[in-house]
Amino acid sequence: MTSSGESIEENVKFYPNPTTSVLNIEAKDLCHIAVFNTIGQCLIEHDASGNTTNIDLSHFENGMYVIRLTLQNSILVKQVHLMR
């Protein structure tokens, strides 16, 4: 929960999901992003700054991926589907 009583997920946007290539992420105080496949291998990892970023998933196979966002005071894990 944030100080205003909203959940962290309400303050984070992932779109489009499912995606065909680029996933856009909007989150306040975004610090780090990691993308994992379904067997737990880290495929992308990078530091982020600001409130928006995008991740190009076009070079991966169709399927489900797990996105772990590290925010200034929390960690959020979301699933995203890549379908071309």
C-alpha positions in Angstrom: 0.0 0.0 0.0 1.1 3.5 -0.6 0.8 6.3 1.9 -2.5 7.3 0.3 -4.0 3.8 0.8 -3.7 2.8 -2.9 -2.1 -0.5 -3.7 1.3 -0.5 -5.6 -0.3 -2.2 -8.6 -2.8 0.8 -9.0 0.3 3.0 -9.6 2.0 0.8 -12.1 0.9 0.4 -15.8 2.0 -2.3 -18.2 0.7 -2.1 -21.7 -0.1 -3.6 -24.0 -0.5 -7.0 -22.4 -0.5 -9.2 -24.3 2.2 -7.5 -26.4 3.6 -8.2 -29.9 7.0 -6.6 -29.3 7.5 -3.6 -27.0 6.1 -3.5 -23.4 5.6 0.0 -22.0 5.9 0.5 -18.3 4.8 3.5 -16.2 5.7 3.5 -12.5 6.6 6.1 -10.0 10.2 5.8 -8.7 11.2 3.0 -11.0 14.7 1.8 -10.2 15.3 -1.6 -11.7 13.7 -4.0 -14.2 14.3 -7.7 -14.8 12.6 -10.0 -17.2 12.5 -13.8 -16.6 11.3 -16.7 -18.6 9.0 -19.4 -17.1 11.9 -21.5 -15.8 13.4 -18.5 -13.9 16.2 -17.5 -16.2 16.9 -13.8 -16.2 16.8 -12.6 -19.8 17.0 -8.8 -19.4 18.1 -6.8 -16.5 18.8 -3.1 -16.3 18.6 -0.1 -14.1 15.8 2.4 -14.8 15.3 6.0 -13.8 12.3 8.2 -14.1 8.7 7.0 -14.4 8.5 5.5 -17.8 10.4 2.9 -19.8 9.9 0.3 -22.4 11.2 -3.2 -23.0 11.7 -4.8 -26.4 10.6 -8.4 -26.2 10.5 -8.9 -30.0 13.6 -11.2 -30.1 12.0 -13.7 -27.7 9.7 -16.6 -28.4 6.0 -16.3 -27.9 4.9 -17.1 -24.4 4.7 -15.8 -20.9 7.4 -13.8 -19.2 7.7 -12.4 -15.6 8.6 -8.8 -15.1 10.1 -7.8 -11.8 10.1 -4.1 -11.1 12.0 -2.6 -8.2 10.6 0.7 -7.1 12.1 3.0 -4.6 10.2 1.3 -1.7 8.8 -1.9 -3.1 9.1 -4.8 -5.6 6.3 -5.7 -8.0 6.1 -8.9 -10.1 3.8 -9.1 -13.1 3.2 -11.5 -15.9 3.2 -10.4 -19.5 2.3 -12.5 -22.6 4.2 -12.1 -25.9 2.1 -13.1 -28.9 3.0 -12.4 -32.5 
